[in-house]
Amino acid sequence: MSQNKLTRSHDAIIAGVCGGLAEWLGWPAGRVRVIYVLVSFFSVAFPGILAYIILWFLMPHPDRK
């Protein structure tokens, strides 16, 4: 894992949560997005959507570090 602070990313499709997690983990953003979609799908979507919304509000925007 990176020593960087966990923030949302400019590499955003919706809010930059998956992109921020990918940057923090040092993984490709596409891999994190696919994992998120699969986890959400197999957990009947609601927990994944709820986790995304919570992270959207908790993770600071990259410009506000």
N, CA, C, O and CB atoms as a CASP TS submission, in Angstrom:
PFRMAT TS
TARGET T0000
AUTHOR 0000-0000-0000
METHOD Language model
MODEL 1
PARENT N/A
ATOM      1  N   MET     1       0.830  -1.181   0.000  1.00  0.00           N
ATOM      2  CA  MET     1       0.000   0.000   0.000  1.00  0.00           C
ATOM      3  C   MET     1       0.871   1.241   0.000  1.00  0.00           C
ATOM      4  O   MET     1       2.010   1.236   0.467  1.00  0.00           O
ATOM      5  CB  MET     1      -0.942   0.000   1.199  1.00  0.00           C
ATOM      6  N   SER     2       0.308   2.277  -0.527  1.00  0.00           N
ATOM      7  CA  SER     2       1.011   3.540  -0.619  1.00  0.00           C
ATOM      8  C   SER     2       0.997   4.273   0.722  1.00  0.00           C
ATOM      9  O   SER     2       0.129   4.039   1.563  1.00  0.00           O
ATOM     10  CB  SER     2       0.392   4.408  -1.706  1.00  0.00           C
ATOM     11  N   GLN     3       1.962   5.155   0.905  1.00  0.00           N
ATOM     12  CA  GLN     3       2.002   5.976   2.108  1.00  0.00           C
ATOM     13  C   GLN     3       1.140   7.226   1.941  1.00  0.00           C
ATOM     14  O   GLN     3       1.044   8.038   2.862  1.00  0.00           O
ATOM     15  CB  GLN     3       3.447   6.366   2.441  1.00  0.00           C
ATOM     16  N   ASN     4       0.515   7.388   0.776  1.00  0.00           N
ATOM     17  CA  ASN     4      -0.335   8.543   0.524  1.00  0.00           C
ATOM     18  C   ASN     4      -1.606   8.468   1.358  1.00  0.00           C
ATOM     19  O   ASN     4      -2.057   7.389   1.744  1.00  0.00           O
ATOM     20  CB  ASN     4      -0.681   8.639  -0.963  1.00  0.00           C
ATOM     21  N   LYS     5      -2.167   9.634   1.626  1.00  0.00           N
ATOM     22  CA  LYS     5      -3.434   9.708   2.330  1.00  0.00           C
ATOM     23  C   LYS     5      -4.548   9.251   1.389  1.00  0.00           C
ATOM     24  O   LYS     5      -4.503   9.515   0.187  1.00  0.00           O
ATOM     25  CB  LYS     5      -3.699  11.149   2.853  1.00  0.00           C
ATOM     26  N   LEU     6      -5.524   8.579   1.934  1.00  0.00           N
ATOM     27  CA  LEU     6      -6.650   8.095   1.148  1.00  0.00           C
ATOM     28  C   LEU     6      -7.565   9.263   0.812  1.00  0.00           C
ATOM     29  O   LEU     6      -8.210   9.833   1.693  1.00  0.00           O
ATOM     30  CB  LEU     6      -7.425   6.990   1.907  1.00  0.00           C
ATOM     31  N   THR     7      -7.616   9.614  -0.469  1.00  0.00           N
ATOM     32  CA  THR     7      -8.494  10.685  -0.950  1.00  0.00           C
ATOM     33  C   THR     7      -9.201  10.198  -2.201  1.00  0.00           C
ATOM     34  O   THR     7      -8.803   9.204  -2.808  1.00  0.00           O
ATOM     35  CB  THR     7      -7.693  11.999  -1.238  1.00  0.00           C
ATOM     36  N   ARG     8     -10.258  10.910  -2.581  1.00  0.00           N
ATOM     37  CA  ARG     8     -10.906  10.615  -3.846  1.00  0.00           C
ATOM     38  C   ARG     8      -9.953  10.989  -4.975  1.00  0.00           C
ATOM     39  O   ARG     8      -8.966  11.690  -4.749  1.00  0.00           O
ATOM     40  CB  ARG     8     -12.260  11.375  -3.977  1.00  0.00           C
ATOM     41  N   SER     9     -10.236  10.535  -6.163  1.00  0.00           N
ATOM     42  CA  SER     9      -9.330  10.704  -7.291  1.00  0.00           C
ATOM     43  C   SER     9      -9.921  11.623  -8.350  1.00  0.00           C
ATOM     44  O   SER     9     -11.136  11.796  -8.448  1.00  0.00           O
ATOM     45  CB  SER     9      -8.994   9.356  -7.903  1.00  0.00           C
ATOM     46  N   HIS    10      -9.025  12.206  -9.138  1.00  0.00           N
ATOM     47  CA  HIS    10      -9.471  12.935 -10.329  1.00  0.00           C
ATOM     48  C   HIS    10      -9.860  11.946 -11.428  1.00  0.00           C
ATOM     49  O   HIS    10     -10.576  12.300 -12.364  1.00  0.00           O
ATOM     50  CB  HIS    10      -8.362  13.900 -10.833  1.00  0.00           C
ATOM     51  N   ASP    11      -9.382  10.703 -11.308  1.00  0.00           N
ATOM     52  CA  ASP    11      -9.736   9.626 -12.230  1.00  0.00           C
ATOM     53  C   ASP    11     -11.091   9.078 -11.780  1.00  0.00           C
ATOM     54  O   ASP    11     -11.189   7.982 -11.229  1.00  0.00           O
ATOM     55  CB  ASP    11      -8.627   8.488 -12.259  1.00  0.00           C
ATOM     56  N   ALA    12     -12.134   9.877 -12.031  1.00  0.00           N
ATOM     57  CA  ALA    12     -13.451   9.573 -11.474  1.00  0.00           C
ATOM     58  C   ALA    12     -14.461   9.250 -12.570  1.00  0.00           C
ATOM     59  O   ALA    12     -14.456   9.853 -13.643  1.00  0.00           O
ATOM     60  CB  ALA    12     -13.952  10.745 -10.633  1.00  0.00           C
ATOM     61  N   ILE    13     -15.314   8.300 -12.278  1.00  0.00           N
ATOM     62  CA  ILE    13     -16.475   8.049 -13.132  1.00  0.00           C
ATOM     63  C   ILE    13     -17.702   8.647 -12.456  1.00  0.00           C
ATOM     64  O   ILE    13     -18.508   9.305 -13.114  1.00  0.00           O
ATOM     65  CB  ILE    13     -16.669   6.515 -13.398  1.00  0.00           C
ATOM     66  N   ILE    14     -17.856   8.429 -11.158  1.00  0.00           N
ATOM     67  CA  ILE    14     -18.973   9.036 -10.420  1.00  0.00           C
ATOM     68  C   ILE    14     -18.423  10.054  -9.436  1.00  0.00           C
ATOM     69  O   ILE    14     -18.641  11.254  -9.605  1.00  0.00           O
ATOM     70  CB  ILE    14     -19.815   7.953  -9.677  1.00  0.00           C
ATOM     71  N   ALA    15     -17.716   9.597  -8.413  1.00  0.00           N
ATOM     72  CA  ALA    15     -17.225  10.526  -7.389  1.00  0.00           C
ATOM     73  C   ALA    15     -15.738  10.361  -7.098  1.00  0.00           C
ATOM     74  O   ALA    15     -15.198  11.095  -6.272  1.00  0.00           O
ATOM     75  CB  ALA    15     -18.006  10.339  -6.113  1.00  0.00           C
ATOM     76  N   GLY    16     -15.067   9.427  -7.746  1.00  0.00           N
ATOM     77  CA  GLY    16     -13.645   9.231  -7.539  1.00  0.00           C
ATOM     78  C   GLY    16     -13.290   8.304  -6.394  1.00  0.00           C
ATOM     79  O   GLY    16     -12.123   8.216  -6.012  1.00  0.00           O
ATOM     80  N   VAL    17     -14.272   7.611  -5.839  1.00  0.00           N
ATOM     81  CA  VAL    17     -14.013   6.719  -4.702  1.00  0.00           C
ATOM     82  C   VAL    17     -13.174   5.519  -5.145  1.00  0.00           C
ATOM     83  O   VAL    17     -12.152   5.229  -4.523  1.00  0.00           O
ATOM     84  CB  VAL    17     -15.344   6.238  -4.072  1.00  0.00           C
ATOM     85  N   CYS    18     -13.574   4.832  -6.183  1.00  0.00           N
ATOM     86  CA  CYS    18     -12.820   3.664  -6.650  1.00  0.00           C
ATOM     87  C   CYS    18     -11.445   4.080  -7.168  1.00  0.00           C
ATOM     88  O   CYS    18     -10.458   3.383  -6.932  1.00  0.00           O
ATOM     89  CB  CYS    18     -13.601   2.923  -7.754  1.00  0.00           C
ATOM     90  N   GLY    19     -11.374   5.199  -7.864  1.00  0.00           N
ATOM     91  CA  GLY    19     -10.083   5.698  -8.333  1.00  0.00           C
ATOM     92  C   GLY    19      -9.162   6.037  -7.177  1.00  0.00           C
ATOM     93  O   GLY    19      -7.963   5.762  -7.240  1.00  0.00           O
ATOM     94  N   GLY    20      -9.701   6.629  -6.123  1.00  0.00           N
ATOM     95  CA  GLY    20      -8.909   6.952  -4.936  1.00  0.00           C
ATOM     96  C   GLY    20      -8.422   5.712  -4.222  1.00  0.00           C
ATOM     97  O   GLY    20      -7.274   5.657  -3.781  1.00  0.00           O
ATOM     98  N   LEU    21      -9.284   4.718  -4.103  1.00  0.00           N
ATOM     99  CA  LEU    21      -8.870   3.451  -3.490  1.00  0.00           C
ATOM    100  C   LEU    21      -7.771   2.789  -4.323  1.00  0.00           C
ATOM    101  O   LEU    21      -6.821   2.231  -3.774  1.00  0.00           O
ATOM    102  CB  LEU    21     -10.080   2.496  -3.342  1.00  0.00           C
ATOM    103  N   ALA    22      -7.905   2.855  -5.649  1.00  0.00           N
ATOM    104  CA  ALA    22      -6.909   2.266  -6.535  1.00  0.00           C
ATOM    105  C   ALA    22      -5.559   2.962  -6.383  1.00  0.00           C
ATOM    106  O   ALA    22      -4.527   2.294  -6.313  1.00  0.00           O
ATOM    107  CB  ALA    22      -7.379   2.342  -7.988  1.00  0.00           C
ATOM    108  N   GLU    23      -5.554   4.280  -6.330  1.00  0.00           N
ATOM    109  CA  GLU    23      -4.303   5.021  -6.145  1.00  0.00           C
ATOM    110  C   GLU    23      -3.672   4.669  -4.802  1.00  0.00           C
ATOM    111  O   GLU    23      -2.456   4.498  -4.713  1.00  0.00           O
ATOM    112  CB  GLU    23      -4.552   6.544  -6.237  1.00  0.00           C
ATOM    113  N   TRP    24      -4.477   4.561  -3.778  1.00  0.00           N
ATOM    114  CA  TRP    24      -3.985   4.256  -2.432  1.00  0.00           C
ATOM    115  C   TRP    24      -3.387   2.855  -2.370  1.00  0.00           C
ATOM    116  O   TRP    24      -2.358   2.633  -1.731  1.00  0.00           O
ATOM    117  CB  TRP    24      -5.115   4.388  -1.407  1.00  0.00           C
ATOM    118  N   LEU    25      -4.054   1.906  -3.048  1.00  0.00           N
ATOM    119  CA  LEU    25      -3.583   0.524  -3.054  1.00  0.00           C
ATOM    120  C   LEU    25      -2.461   0.277  -4.061  1.00  0.00           C
ATOM    121  O   LEU    25      -1.745  -0.720  -3.966  1.00  0.00           O
ATOM    122  CB  LEU    25      -4.732  -0.400  -3.349  1.00  0.00           C
ATOM    123  N   GLY    26      -2.312   1.190  -5.028  1.00  0.00           N
ATOM    124  CA  GLY    26      -1.329   0.996  -6.081  1.00  0.00           C
ATOM    125  C   GLY    26      -1.810   0.038  -7.159  1.00  0.00           C
ATOM    126  O   GLY    26      -0.996  -0.586  -7.839  1.00  0.00           O
ATOM    127  N   TRP    27      -3.103  -0.084  -7.322  1.00  0.00           N
ATOM    128  CA  TRP    27      -3.705  -0.974  -8.300  1.00  0.00           C
ATOM    129  C   TRP    27      -4.273  -0.154  -9.451  1.00  0.00           C
ATOM    130  O   TRP    27      -4.467   1.054  -9.311  1.00  0.00           O
ATOM    131  CB  TRP    27      -4.804  -1.844  -7.650  1.00  0.00           C
ATOM    132  N   PRO    28      -4.544  -0.798 -10.595  1.00  0.00           N
ATOM    133  CA  PRO    28      -5.237  -0.106 -11.683  1.00  0.00           C
ATOM    134  C   PRO    28      -6.683   0.206 -11.264  1.00  0.00           C
ATOM    135  O   PRO    28      -7.334  -0.603 -10.603  1.00  0.00           O
ATOM    136  CB  PRO    28      -5.216  -0.967 -12.985  1.00  0.00           C
ATOM    137  N   ALA    29      -7.167   1.375 -11.653  1.00  0.00           N
ATOM    138  CA  ALA    29      -8.523   1.789 -11.270  1.00  0.00           C
ATOM    139  C   ALA    29      -9.571   0.824 -11.824  1.00  0.00           C
ATOM    140  O   ALA    29     -10.574   0.557 -11.163  1.00  0.00           O
ATOM    141  CB  ALA    29      -8.809   3.217 -11.769  1.00  0.00           C
ATOM    142  N   GLY    30      -9.350   0.305 -13.012  1.00  0.00           N
ATOM    143  CA  GLY    30     -10.303  -0.635 -13.605  1.00  0.00           C
ATOM    144  C   GLY    30     -10.492  -1.880 -12.763  1.00  0.00           C
ATOM    145  O   GLY    30     -11.604  -2.395 -12.648  1.00  0.00           O
ATOM    146  N   ARG    31      -9.407  -2.367 -12.174  1.00  0.00           N
ATOM    147  CA  ARG    31      -9.481  -3.564 -11.327  1.00  0.00           C
ATOM    148  C   ARG    31     -10.343  -3.294 -10.096  1.00  0.00           C
ATOM    149  O   ARG    31     -11.176  -4.121  -9.727  1.00  0.00           O
ATOM    150  CB  ARG    31      -8.066  -4.018 -10.899  1.00  0.00           C
ATOM    151  N   VAL    32     -10.146  -2.150  -9.467  1.00  0.00           N
ATOM    152  CA  VAL    32     -10.937  -1.805  -8.278  1.00  0.00           C
ATOM    153  C   VAL    32     -12.402  -1.640  -8.649  1.00  0.00           C
ATOM    154  O   VAL    32     -13.281  -2.057  -7.894  1.00  0.00           O
ATOM    155  CB  VAL    32     -10.405  -0.512  -7.622  1.00  0.00           C
ATOM    156  N   ARG    33     -12.674  -1.042  -9.793  1.00  0.00           N
ATOM    157  CA  ARG    33     -14.068  -0.855 -10.226  1.00  0.00           C
ATOM    158  C   ARG    33     -14.745  -2.191 -10.492  1.00  0.00           C
ATOM    159  O   ARG    33     -15.901  -2.387 -10.115  1.00  0.00           O
ATOM    160  CB  ARG    33     -14.129   0.017 -11.487  1.00  0.00           C
ATOM    161  N   VAL    34     -14.035  -3.111 -11.138  1.00  0.00           N
ATOM    162  CA  VAL    34     -14.609  -4.440 -11.411  1.00  0.00           C
ATOM    163  C   VAL    34     -14.868  -5.177 -10.100  1.00  0.00           C
ATOM    164  O   VAL    34     -15.922  -5.790  -9.936  1.00  0.00           O
ATOM    165  CB  VAL    34     -13.663  -5.276 -12.323  1.00  0.00           C
ATOM    166  N   ILE    35     -13.920  -5.125  -9.169  1.00  0.00           N
ATOM    167  CA  ILE    35     -14.114  -5.774  -7.871  1.00  0.00           C
ATOM    168  C   ILE    35     -15.304  -5.165  -7.155  1.00  0.00           C
ATOM    169  O   ILE    35     -16.109  -5.890  -6.571  1.00  0.00           O
ATOM    170  CB  ILE    35     -12.848  -5.651  -7.002  1.00  0.00           C
ATOM    171  N   TYR    36     -15.432  -3.834  -7.190  1.00  0.00           N
ATOM    172  CA  TYR    36     -16.568  -3.168  -6.538  1.00  0.00           C
ATOM    173  C   TYR    36     -17.893  -3.639  -7.149  1.00  0.00           C
ATOM    174  O   TYR    36     -18.834  -3.957  -6.422  1.00  0.00           O
ATOM    175  CB  TYR    36     -16.438  -1.627  -6.664  1.00  0.00           C
ATOM    176  N   VAL    37     -17.964  -3.682  -8.473  1.00  0.00           N
ATOM    177  CA  VAL    37     -19.204  -4.105  -9.140  1.00  0.00           C
ATOM    178  C   VAL    37     -19.533  -5.547  -8.786  1.00  0.00           C
ATOM    179  O   VAL    37     -20.690  -5.864  -8.508  1.00  0.00           O
ATOM    180  CB  VAL    37     -19.084  -3.949 -10.671  1.00  0.00           C
ATOM    181  N   LEU    38     -18.541  -6.423  -8.791  1.00  0.00           N
ATOM    182  CA  LEU    38     -18.797  -7.833  -8.454  1.00  0.00           C
ATOM    183  C   LEU    38     -19.254  -7.991  -7.004  1.00  0.00           C
ATOM    184  O   LEU    38     -20.206  -8.721  -6.728  1.00  0.00           O
ATOM    185  CB  LEU    38     -17.536  -8.675  -8.695  1.00  0.00           C
ATOM    186  N   VAL    39     -18.580  -7.313  -6.087  1.00  0.00           N
ATOM    187  CA  VAL    39     -18.978  -7.399  -4.676  1.00  0.00           C
ATOM    188  C   VAL    39     -20.390  -6.847  -4.497  1.00  0.00           C
ATOM    189  O   VAL    39     -21.198  -7.428  -3.773  1.00  0.00           O
ATOM    190  CB  VAL    39     -17.977  -6.625  -3.772  1.00  0.00           C
ATOM    191  N   SER    40     -20.686  -5.731  -5.154  1.00  0.00           N
ATOM    192  CA  SER    40     -22.033  -5.152  -5.050  1.00  0.00           C
ATOM    193  C   SER    40     -23.080  -6.086  -5.629  1.00  0.00           C
ATOM    194  O   SER    40     -24.150  -6.263  -5.048  1.00  0.00           O
ATOM    195  CB  SER    40     -22.093  -3.801  -5.762  1.00  0.00           C
ATOM    196  N   PHE    41     -22.774  -6.682  -6.771  1.00  0.00           N
ATOM    197  CA  PHE    41     -23.726  -7.576  -7.415  1.00  0.00           C
ATOM    198  C   PHE    41     -24.031  -8.788  -6.540  1.00  0.00           C
ATOM    199  O   PHE    41     -25.190  -9.162  -6.365  1.00  0.00           O
ATOM    200  CB  PHE    41     -23.190  -8.028  -8.768  1.00  0.00           C
ATOM    201  N   PHE    42     -22.985  -9.394  -5.995  1.00  0.00           N
ATOM    202  CA  PHE    42     -23.181 -10.603  -5.198  1.00  0.00           C
ATOM    203  C   PHE    42     -23.699 -10.326  -3.790  1.00  0.00           C
ATOM    204  O   PHE    42     -24.085 -11.257  -3.083  1.00  0.00           O
ATOM    205  CB  PHE    42     -21.891 -11.361  -5.110  1.00  0.00           C
ATOM    206  N   SER    43     -23.713  -9.070  -3.376  1.00  0.00           N
ATOM    207  CA  SER    43     -24.297  -8.735  -2.067  1.00  0.00           C
ATOM    208  C   SER    43     -25.643  -8.038  -2.250  1.00  0.00           C
ATOM    209  O   SER    43     -26.102  -7.322  -1.359  1.00  0.00           O
ATOM    210  CB  SER    43     -23.332  -7.832  -1.250  1.00  0.00           C
ATOM    211  N   VAL    44     -26.266  -8.245  -3.389  1.00  0.00           N
ATOM    212  CA  VAL    44     -27.573  -7.693  -3.727  1.00  0.00           C
ATOM    213  C   VAL    44     -27.552  -6.161  -3.754  1.00  0.00           C
ATOM    214  O   VAL    44     -28.549  -5.525  -3.413  1.00  0.00           O
ATOM    215  CB  VAL    44     -28.621  -8.182  -2.731  1.00  0.00           C
ATOM    216  N   ALA    45     -26.436  -5.574  -4.150  1.00  0.00           N
ATOM    217  CA  ALA    45     -26.238  -4.161  -4.454  1.00  0.00           C
ATOM    218  C   ALA    45     -26.322  -3.200  -3.272  1.00  0.00           C
ATOM    219  O   ALA    45     -25.492  -2.295  -3.187  1.00  0.00           O
ATOM    220  CB  ALA    45     -27.223  -3.756  -5.447  1.00  0.00           C
ATOM    221  N   PHE    46     -27.266  -3.344  -2.369  1.00  0.00           N
ATOM    222  CA  PHE    46     -27.476  -2.326  -1.338  1.00  0.00           C
ATOM    223  C   PHE    46     -26.243  -2.060  -0.476  1.00  0.00           C
ATOM    224  O   PHE    46     -25.878  -0.896  -0.308  1.00  0.00           O
ATOM    225  CB  PHE    46     -28.614  -2.740  -0.454  1.00  0.00           C
ATOM    226  N   PRO    47     -25.580  -3.082   0.080  1.00  0.00           N
ATOM    227  CA  PRO    47     -24.396  -2.784   0.902  1.00  0.00           C
ATOM    228  C   PRO    47     -23.295  -2.076   0.111  1.00  0.00           C
ATOM    229  O   PRO    47     -22.620  -1.197   0.646  1.00  0.00           O
ATOM    230  CB  PRO    47     -23.842  -4.071   1.499  1.00  0.00           C
ATOM    231  N   GLY    48     -23.109  -2.450  -1.152  1.00  0.00           N
ATOM    232  CA  GLY    48     -22.099  -1.802  -1.979  1.00  0.00           C
ATOM    233  C   GLY    48     -22.423  -0.352  -2.247  1.00  0.00           C
ATOM    234  O   GLY    48     -21.541   0.505  -2.199  1.00  0.00           O
ATOM    235  N   ILE    49     -23.678  -0.070  -2.528  1.00  0.00           N
ATOM    236  CA  ILE    49     -24.101   1.308  -2.772  1.00  0.00           C
ATOM    237  C   ILE    49     -23.969   2.134  -1.498  1.00  0.00           C
ATOM    238  O   ILE    49     -23.505   3.273  -1.539  1.00  0.00           O
ATOM    239  CB  ILE    49     -25.553   1.349  -3.289  1.00  0.00           C
ATOM    240  N   LEU    50     -24.370   1.571  -0.386  1.00  0.00           N
ATOM    241  CA  LEU    50     -24.260   2.267   0.895  1.00  0.00           C
ATOM    242  C   LEU    50     -22.796   2.559   1.235  1.00  0.00           C
ATOM    243  O   LEU    50     -22.471   3.663   1.672  1.00  0.00           O
ATOM    244  CB  LEU    50     -24.909   1.435   2.013  1.00  0.00           C
ATOM    245  N   ALA    51     -21.915   1.577   1.036  1.00  0.00           N
ATOM    246  CA  ALA    51     -20.484   1.772   1.308  1.00  0.00           C
ATOM    247  C   ALA    51     -19.912   2.851   0.403  1.00  0.00           C
ATOM    248  O   ALA    51     -19.106   3.664   0.854  1.00  0.00           O
ATOM    249  CB  ALA    51     -19.706   0.454   1.116  1.00  0.00           C
ATOM    250  N   TYR    52     -20.313   2.878  -0.869  1.00  0.00           N
ATOM    251  CA  TYR    52     -19.820   3.892  -1.805  1.00  0.00           C
ATOM    252  C   TYR    52     -20.244   5.291  -1.359  1.00  0.00           C
ATOM    253  O   TYR    52     -19.434   6.218  -1.365  1.00  0.00           O
ATOM    254  CB  TYR    52     -20.338   3.608  -3.231  1.00  0.00           C
ATOM    255  N   ILE    53     -21.492   5.441  -0.977  1.00  0.00           N
ATOM    256  CA  ILE    53     -21.992   6.748  -0.542  1.00  0.00           C
ATOM    257  C   ILE    53     -21.292   7.206   0.735  1.00  0.00           C
ATOM    258  O   ILE    53     -20.950   8.381   0.868  1.00  0.00           O
ATOM    259  CB  ILE    53     -23.511   6.694  -0.319  1.00  0.00           C
ATOM    260  N   ILE    54     -21.080   6.294   1.662  1.00  0.00           N
ATOM    261  CA  ILE    54     -20.374   6.650   2.901  1.00  0.00           C
ATOM    262  C   ILE    54     -18.942   7.088   2.582  1.00  0.00           C
ATOM    263  O   ILE    54     -18.470   8.101   3.098  1.00  0.00           O
ATOM    264  CB  ILE    54     -20.364   5.451   3.894  1.00  0.00           C
ATOM    265  N   LEU    55     -18.253   6.320   1.730  1.00  0.00           N
ATOM    266  CA  LEU    55     -16.887   6.691   1.362  1.00  0.00           C
ATOM    267  C   LEU    55     -16.846   8.009   0.597  1.00  0.00           C
ATOM    268  O   LEU    55     -15.895   8.778   0.738  1.00  0.00           O
ATOM    269  CB  LEU    55     -16.251   5.589   0.528  1.00  0.00           C
ATOM    270  N   TRP    56     -17.865   8.273  -0.207  1.00  0.00           N
ATOM    271  CA  TRP    56     -17.946   9.523  -0.960  1.00  0.00           C
ATOM    272  C   TRP    56     -17.909  10.712   0.002  1.00  0.00           C
ATOM    273  O   TRP    56     -17.241  11.711  -0.266  1.00  0.00           O
ATOM    274  CB  TRP    56     -19.234   9.562  -1.824  1.00  0.00           C
ATOM    275  N   PHE    57     -18.619  10.602   1.108  1.00  0.00           N
ATOM    276  CA  PHE    57     -18.659  11.711   2.066  1.00  0.00           C
ATOM    277  C   PHE    57     -17.455  11.727   3.008  1.00  0.00           C
ATOM    278  O   PHE    57     -17.055  12.797   3.466  1.00  0.00           O
ATOM    279  CB  PHE    57     -19.932  11.638   2.878  1.00  0.00           C
ATOM    280  N   LEU    58     -16.871  10.567   3.305  1.00  0.00           N
ATOM    281  CA  LEU    58     -15.755  10.506   4.245  1.00  0.00           C
ATOM    282  C   LEU    58     -14.400  10.798   3.601  1.00  0.00           C
ATOM    283  O   LEU    58     -13.523  11.378   4.240  1.00  0.00           O
ATOM    284  CB  LEU    58     -15.717   9.153   4.891  1.00  0.00           C
ATOM    285  N   MET    59     -14.225  10.398   2.340  1.00  0.00           N
ATOM    286  CA  MET    59     -12.930  10.606   1.682  1.00  0.00           C
ATOM    287  C   MET    59     -12.849  12.054   1.187  1.00  0.00           C
ATOM    288  O   MET    59     -13.732  12.506   0.459  1.00  0.00           O
ATOM    289  CB  MET    59     -12.733   9.599   0.493  1.00  0.00           C
ATOM    290  N   PRO    60     -11.808  12.774   1.571  1.00  0.00           N
ATOM    291  CA  PRO    60     -11.676  14.154   1.115  1.00  0.00           C
ATOM    292  C   PRO    60     -11.354  14.235  -0.370  1.00  0.00           C
ATOM    293  O   PRO    60     -10.768  13.317  -0.942  1.00  0.00           O
ATOM    294  CB  PRO    60     -10.603  14.865   1.911  1.00  0.00           C
ATOM    295  N   HIS    61     -11.742  15.339  -0.982  1.00  0.00           N
ATOM    296  CA  HIS    61     -11.420  15.600  -2.375  1.00  0.00           C
ATOM    297  C   HIS    61      -9.912  15.775  -2.477  1.00  0.00           C
ATOM    298  O   HIS    61      -9.310  16.315  -1.549  1.00  0.00           O
ATOM    299  CB  HIS    61     -12.178  16.859  -2.914  1.00  0.00           C
ATOM    300  N   PRO    62      -9.275  15.347  -3.557  1.00  0.00           N
ATOM    301  CA  PRO    62      -7.815  15.414  -3.637  1.00  0.00           C
ATOM    302  C   PRO    62      -7.243  16.838  -3.543  1.00  0.00           C
ATOM    303  O   PRO    62      -6.088  17.011  -3.152  1.00  0.00           O
ATOM    304  CB  PRO    62      -7.364  14.789  -4.921  1.00  0.00           C
ATOM    305  N   ASP    63      -8.021  17.833  -3.890  1.00  0.00           N
ATOM    306  CA  ASP    63      -7.552  19.212  -3.814  1.00  0.00           C
ATOM    307  C   ASP    63      -7.575  19.760  -2.397  1.00  0.00           C
ATOM    308  O   ASP    63      -6.950  20.785  -2.127  1.00  0.00           O
ATOM    309  CB  ASP    63      -8.387  20.086  -4.706  1.00  0.00           C
ATOM    310  N   ARG    64      -8.281  19.100  -1.487  1.00  0.00           N
ATOM    311  CA  ARG    64      -8.441  19.587  -0.109  1.00  0.00           C
ATOM    312  C   ARG    64      -7.569  18.864   0.899  1.00  0.00           C
ATOM    313  O   ARG    64      -7.659  19.160   2.090  1.00  0.00           O
ATOM    314  CB  ARG    64      -9.869  19.460   0.309  1.00  0.00           C
ATOM    315  N   LYS    65      -6.747  17.949   0.485  1.00  0.00           N
ATOM    316  CA  LYS    65      -5.915  17.124   1.362  1.00  0.00           C
ATOM    317  C   LYS    65      -5.787  17.733   2.710  1.00  0.00           C
ATOM    318  O   LYS    65      -5.120  17.173   3.579  1.00  0.00           O
ATOM    319  CB  LYS    65      -4.554  16.914   0.774  1.00  0.00           C
TER
END
